Amino acid sequence: MKGKRQQEILEIVAQRDIETQEQLLEELKARGVTTTQATISRDIKQLHLVKELTPGGIYKYSVSQKKIELNFAGRLRTIFREGVTSFDVAQNIVVLKTMPGLASAAGAAIDGMDIPELVGSLAGDDTAILIMRTNEAAEEFCEEMREMLS
């Protein structure tokens, strides 16, 4: 129930300009979700909702950019800890071995990191290759991965 309510809250603040908890309660009620102001207050905190100024001069609830960044970093660590089984370097190429089916997720996560020394990645089912600009960049990337996975 909590997960469904919080998902509804995220959808509401994405679709509408919600200025107050009371407006949020009304929107939830219209969607068939009954709750209390105290629960909404806890949900706002757990979902990292903040009030931001709109171009129209009103404050509305939105998801904190910091929350998005933290979620991305956390997901990346999770993908690596859970999915990467080994990695090695061959000149400017880093080869990642993953659990079956997770190489694409690992490659996409790395691509999303905007690493200047990364030229690109190519992933199969359980292997991804990362093409770095230099041999040194590949070695440095592997060292960072060792630290992340330890």
N, C-alpha and C positions, 0 to 999 in steps of 0.2 A: 504494500500500500504506500509506504514512504517513497519507494522508487518511482511509482506511477505518479504520485503527487509532485515530486520534484521534477520529473520529466514534463509534466503539465506546466509547472512554473516556468521552466526554461523556454517552453514553446510560447507561453503567454508573453514573456518579456521580449522575446525575439520578434513577435508579431505586433505588439501594441506598446504604446508609451504608457507605462505604469508608473505613476508618481508616488503612490502611497501603498502601504500594506492593506489598507481597507479596499482599495481598487483591486488589488491582487486577490483578496478574499472573495470579492464579488465575481471576478472572472472565473475563479476556481469553482464557485458555487454554480455559475452558469454552465460549467462543464460537468456538473454532477459530483464535484469533489467537495465534501464538507470537512472543515478543519477549524482550528482556532487561531487567533492572532499570535499567541505564544508559539505555536507550531510553525506558523509562517515565518516568524522572526528567527527561529532556529534554522529553518530551511534556507533563508536568505544568507545566513552566516555560513552554513555548510556548502552552499552552492557558490560562495564567493561573489555574490551579487553586490554591486556598488551603484551609487547614484551618479550619473554623469549628465553634464549639461548638454542639451540638444541645441541645434541651430535656432530653434524656435524660442529658446530662452527658458525652457522648463527642465527640471531634473527628472530623469527616469531611471528605473532599474535596468542594469545590463550586467553581463558576465564580465568580471574583471579580466583585463588582458593578462595580468600576472597569473591568474588561474589557468588561462589557456596555455601560457608558456610552461608553467609547472606541470600541467597534465602532459604536454608534449614530451618534456624531459623525462618524466616518470615513465611514460609509455615506451620511450626509447630504451631506457634502462631495463624495463621489463622484457621487451623484445629480445634484447641482448642476453640477459641473464637466463631467460627461459628457452631461447631458441638457438643461440649460437653455440655450437659444440666445439669448434676450433677455428683458428685462423692462422694464416702464414703469409709471408711476403716473398715475392719473386721480382726483383728489381723494382719497377714502379707499379706493380700490380699486387693488390691485397686480395687473397682468396679467403672467403668466409664459408665455412661448412655449418649448416644449420640442421635442425630437426626437419623431417620431411614436410614440405609445404610452406616453410617459413622464410625461405631465401628472399622472396619478393618483398615481404614485409620488412625484413632487415635492410634490403637495398633502398626501399622507399623511405624508411626512417633516416637512413644516412643521407640520401638525396635531399631530404627536407632540412638538413642541418646547415645548408649553405656553406660548406667547407670550401674555401677558395682553392685549395690544392687538389680538390677532387674534380677530375674531368668528367666522370660519369660512372654508372654502374650497370651491370647486366646480371640478371638473376634467372636461375632455373628453379627446380623444385627444392633442392637442398644445398645448392651452391650459388654463391654470388661472387662476382669479381668486381673490384673497385679499381678503376684506373686513376692513378695519381699523376701529377705533373712531373714529379721527380722521384728518384729512388729514396732520397732522404725524407720526403713527405710521406711515402709509404711506410718507412720504418717508424717515423714519429706517430703515424696513425695507429700502427700496431701497438706501440708502447702505450698510447692513450687507451686502447681497448683492453690491454692487460690490466691497467689500473681500474678501469670501469668494471671489469668482470671479477676482480679480486675482492 
